[in-house]
Amino acid sequence: MRSPQSLRNGGVGGGGTPSPHARIPTPHHHFHSTVSVQKLKRFNSLILVFRLSTFCFSLASAVFMITNSRGSGSDSPRWYDFDAFRYVFAANAIVAVYSLFEMIASVWEISREVTLFPEILQVWFDFGHDQAFAYLLLSADSAGTALAITLKGTDTCKVTSAFCVQSTISIALGFAGFLFLGLSSLLSGFRVVCFVINGSRFHF
């Protein structure tokens, strides 16, 4: 029968030898895991903010462009009469839809702590599409800028200056969307590098 002293010592035997089945707590490991989870949530929340900003600016750019028509006569300028402005609308509309999907994926990952797709597919999907759509948006807004500058010296902007002003606002919003999409691309690229090096999309 064990003595009271042995019971106070956590169940060690009469010779003072600890039981081989005794479990030693590791608070430091638990603290490290908790900190890593918190950093992961903050990182994913930052990506979500960039996705939301991209969505808002791209959607606003597309709305400003599609509503940019002045007058009802055949000589009144309309955005779809210009190839570059159609390009601006299409690119921003595509990026807005893509950003909405990525927002859903980010919320899913934050709430459930798993990616929407398998991890290897998710990190490459995000990075590849961020790159492709960023170049698409930059190309479209650059083309729109060149056309807007050209129109400033024509009768189109002299007669209906509001048309040119609204076109410029749409293009500027598109560039803002490109900026936030570029920031998202940097973070998705970081996730790819972490996955290649560590086999996980996130590592601290």
KAGIPE-V626903 format. One record per residue. RES is the residue in three letters. SS is DSSP state (alpha for helix, beta for strand, coil for the rest). BURIAL is I if it has 24 or more other ideal C-beta (glycine too) atoms within 12 Angstrom, else O. Layout:
# KAGIPE-V626903
res->[RES,RES]
ss->[SS,SS]
burial->[BURIAL,BURIAL]
This chain:
# KAGIPE-V626903
res->[MET,ARG,SER,PRO,GLN,SER,LEU,ARG,ASN,GLY,GLY,VAL,GLY,GLY,GLY,GLY,THR,PRO,SER,PRO,HIS,ALA,ARG,ILE,PRO,THR,PRO,HIS,HIS,HIS,PHE,HIS,SER,THR,VAL,SER,VAL,GLN,LYS,LEU,LYS,ARG,PHE,ASN,SER,LEU,ILE,LEU,VAL,PHE,ARG,LEU,SER,THR,PHE,CYS,PHE,SER,LEU,ALA,SER,ALA,VAL,PHE,MET,ILE,THR,ASN,SER,ARG,GLY,SER,GLY,SER,ASP,SER,PRO,ARG,TRP,TYR,ASP,PHE,ASP,ALA,PHE,ARG,TYR,VAL,PHE,ALA,ALA,ASN,ALA,ILE,VAL,ALA,VAL,TYR,SER,LEU,PHE,GLU,MET,ILE,ALA,SER,VAL,TRP,GLU,ILE,SER,ARG,GLU,VAL,THR,LEU,PHE,PRO,GLU,ILE,LEU,GLN,VAL,TRP,PHE,ASP,PHE,GLY,HIS,ASP,GLN,ALA,PHE,ALA,TYR,LEU,LEU,LEU,SER,ALA,ASP,SER,ALA,GLY,THR,ALA,LEU,ALA,ILE,THR,LEU,LYS,GLY,THR,ASP,THR,CYS,LYS,VAL,THR,SER,ALA,PHE,CYS,VAL,GLN,SER,THR,ILE,SER,ILE,ALA,LEU,GLY,PHE,ALA,GLY,PHE,LEU,PHE,LEU,GLY,LEU,SER,SER,LEU,LEU,SER,GLY,PHE,ARG,VAL,VAL,CYS,PHE,VAL,ILE,ASN,GLY,SER,ARG,PHE,HIS,PHE]
ss->[coil,coil,coil,alpha,alpha,alpha,alpha,alpha,coil,coil,coil,coil,coil,coil,coil,coil,coil,coil,coil,coil,coil,coil,coil,coil,coil,coil,alpha,alpha,alpha,alpha,alpha,alpha,alpha,alpha,alpha,alpha,alpha,alpha,alpha,alpha,alpha,alpha,alpha,alpha,alpha,alpha,alpha,alpha,alpha,alpha,alpha,alpha,alpha,alpha,alpha,alpha,alpha,alpha,alpha,alpha,alpha,alpha,alpha,alpha,alpha,alpha,coil,coil,beta,coil,coil,coil,coil,coil,coil,coil,coil,beta,alpha,alpha,alpha,coil,alpha,alpha,alpha,alpha,alpha,alpha,alpha,alpha,alpha,alpha,alpha,alpha,alpha,alpha,alpha,alpha,alpha,alpha,alpha,alpha,alpha,alpha,alpha,alpha,alpha,alpha,alpha,alpha,alpha,alpha,coil,coil,coil,coil,coil,coil,alpha,alpha,alpha,alpha,alpha,alpha,alpha,alpha,alpha,alpha,alpha,alpha,alpha,alpha,alpha,alpha,alpha,alpha,alpha,alpha,alpha,alpha,alpha,alpha,alpha,alpha,alpha,alpha,alpha,alpha,alpha,alpha,alpha,coil,coil,coil,alpha,alpha,alpha,alpha,alpha,coil,alpha,alpha,alpha,alpha,alpha,alpha,alpha,alpha,alpha,alpha,alpha,alpha,alpha,alpha,alpha,alpha,alpha,alpha,alpha,alpha,alpha,alpha,alpha,alpha,alpha,alpha,alpha,alpha,alpha,alpha,alpha,alpha,alpha,alpha,alpha,alpha,alpha,alpha,coil,coil,coil,coil,coil,coil]
burial->[O,O,O,O,O,O,O,O,O,O,O,O,O,O,O,O,O,O,O,O,O,O,O,O,O,O,O,O,O,O,O,O,O,O,O,O,O,O,O,I,O,O,I,I,O,I,I,I,I,I,I,I,I,I,I,I,I,I,I,I,I,I,O,I,I,I,O,I,O,O,O,O,O,O,O,O,I,I,I,O,O,I,O,I,I,I,I,I,I,I,I,I,I,I,I,I,O,I,I,O,I,I,I,O,I,I,O,O,I,I,O,O,O,O,I,O,O,O,O,O,O,I,I,O,I,I,I,O,I,I,O,O,I,I,O,I,I,I,I,I,I,O,I,I,I,O,I,I,O,O,I,O,O,O,O,I,O,O,O,O,O,O,I,I,O,I,I,I,I,I,I,I,I,I,I,I,I,I,I,I,I,I,I,I,I,O,I,I,I,I,I,I,O,O,I,O,O,O,O,O,I,I,O,O]
